[in-house]
Amino acid sequence: MKILIITRIYTALEDSIKTKSWQPRGMPAYYKLIERLNAQNDIETDAVCLGKMSHNDINKKEIFKFDNLKIRFYVIPYVPIKIFKIFGAKIYGYLSGIVNEILHFLHCINLVLHKNYDLVYIDRANIVIGAFLAAFLQKKVVVRFFGVGSLVKRTEGPKKWIKDPFKYLSYKAPFSYVICTEDGSGSRYFFGKYLNKNTPYEILLNGVNAIDFSNTNANFLRQKYNIPPNHKVILFLTRLERGKGTDLFIKSIVELAKINDTFTAIVVGDGPLREDMENDAKKYRIGHKVIFERAVPHNRVYDYYLGADIYVSLNFLGNLCNTVLEAMSAGKCIVTLKKYEVDHTDEATEDILSGNALLINKRRITEELAPLLCDLLDNKGKIEEFSDKTKKLSTTLLTNWDKRIDYEVTLLKKIACRQ
């Protein structure tokens, strides 16, 4: 069996591509699938990575195998077309993008025509290529969505037909299957409205790593940061970027400190808004209440979950992301967002977590988060109650990554063998 995987160049793979050593930094649903396919003796896999923007030190077409994988990778970078600079920056970027999309399209079609793949597995960034393969070359194509992000908002109204008509027409192609990560984004609504009605789809929670309690230390945070015994630890662990509620978290901590100071907040993560958060903490004079920590290796992340009392997630695009699932697995009291009917985010989150976590209004975070946290700080029993609820829920809801990836590989084999 031969499978072709076509995706954009993920940030999580940049270091691997530069060094030719397989060391992904995130995107477990992708890299764990690659590793599992690599281990299959009955599957031959090729992978194409297409640059949708410029990547530092990834500027030439390459075909290679990583030092510890047998899968052949085709890396096709984004190449700025400098002649278009005469039209100004905006048109230059737009026309360069079009030319790169055409080149990527031709490369992938050529590869498929020269190799008899049983299945093409493609991400949504390259859905136009997938649609052509499914509709005109009658190939079996599985489209992989890692959530739908802001697609719901971007596809409402007539602008989509002007900005990117081919992409939105592509959703109607006769794909063999669509697999989507259930991350709390509005995927069910989006698929029901935009996918071909005959295209089967499945929305799956990510897996979680099993906790190795022999390699974790529940007192790690208190020992490392000398946190007073009477302080509850509020953990905010995410990539610090737009849409993650970073500014609203700091503002809420400011308000909380005015009414209850028996807490220490720990912010873990890197990203473009990290410096802004640190500056805001200084500006509002709560630097003594907030500890900033760089992103930690994943094999140490459960030291942070287990050492926290409350976990807060304010992701505007959905809150069934990896960090929330990990906090559930660790049995933490979780505070996150209610469903927002305008963009259909967190409908699944509320369905799953209602009664098992504490939910606040997405449009009233600064008004609701601080009083809610204050109530938890004053009621230790309430923290324990919701910690017990999430732990109990996790045992029936969550699965480990091995089982989750095994399920997907088995599904791909069935689709590839289908007549």
Salt bridges, closest charged atoms under 4 A:
GLU14 OE2 - HIS55 ND1 2.67
ASP15 OD2 - ARG25 NE 2.69
ASP42 OD2 - LYS413 NZ 3.37
ASP46 OD1 - ARG72 NH1 3.44
ASP46 OD2 - LYS115 NZ 3.07
GLU62 OE1 - LYS20 NZ 3.27
GLU101 OE2 - LYS52 NZ 3.03
GLU156 OE1 - LYS193 NZ 3.16
ASP164 OD2 - LYS167 NZ 3.90
GLU241 OE1 - ARG239 NE 3.10
GLU241 OE2 - LYS244 NZ 3.27
GLU255 OE2 - LYS258 NZ 3.16
ASP270 OD1 - ARG294 NH1 2.95
GLU278 OE2 - ARG274 NH2 3.36
GLU293 OE1 - LYS224 NZ 2.74
ASP303 OD2 - ARG300 NH2 2.37
ASP309 OD2 - ARG222 NH2 3.34
GLU326 OE2 - HIS298 NE2 2.67
ASP343 OD2 - LYS362 NZ 2.90
GLU347 OE2 - HIS344 ND1 2.92
GLU368 OE2 - ARG364 NE 3.38
ASP375 OD2 - LYS382 NZ 2.78
GLU385 OE2 - LYS389 NZ 3.27
ASP402 OD1 - ARG36 NH2 3.12
ASP406 OD1 - ARG36 NH1 2.15
GLU408 OE2 - ARG144 NE 3.29
GLU408 OE1 - ARG404 NH1 2.84
